[in-house]
Amino acid sequence: MNNFEFFSLIYLMLDSCWEENKNETLGQFLSEMNPYMWATETSADPAWYEEFKNFMKDKSLGDDNGFQLAKDYLKTVDFYQGLEKYLDEYDQDGWNDAMKQLMNQPHKGDGKS
């Protein structure tokens, strides 16, 4: 999984949480983070993906397919604090299942779509 796919997975997991609770703050963040707004590999507000890439420098996903790293990234989002709590709604199996679904279908960032 490359950085854009990882960024997209975080977005998809948070978006699923938003569908459940319609939290306004989460919704605002998702509208800025949205990796599907533009044709290129970026976010609706390109600053978010740039910050994410800076966060990812010298990091690897690890044995948990980036589950803890995703939470660590969300802890760095100062303007929207507490976002990492939404990933607490998932366990490792749920994260892995979502990652497999994303990776097993054509998607933006896969180099084929």
ABEGO torsion letter per residue (X at the ends): XBAAAAAAAAAAAAAAAAAAAGBAAAAAAAAAABAAABABBBBABAAAAAAAAAAABGBBAEAAGGAAAAAAAAAABAABBGAAAAAAABBAAAAAAAAAAAAABBBBGAGAX
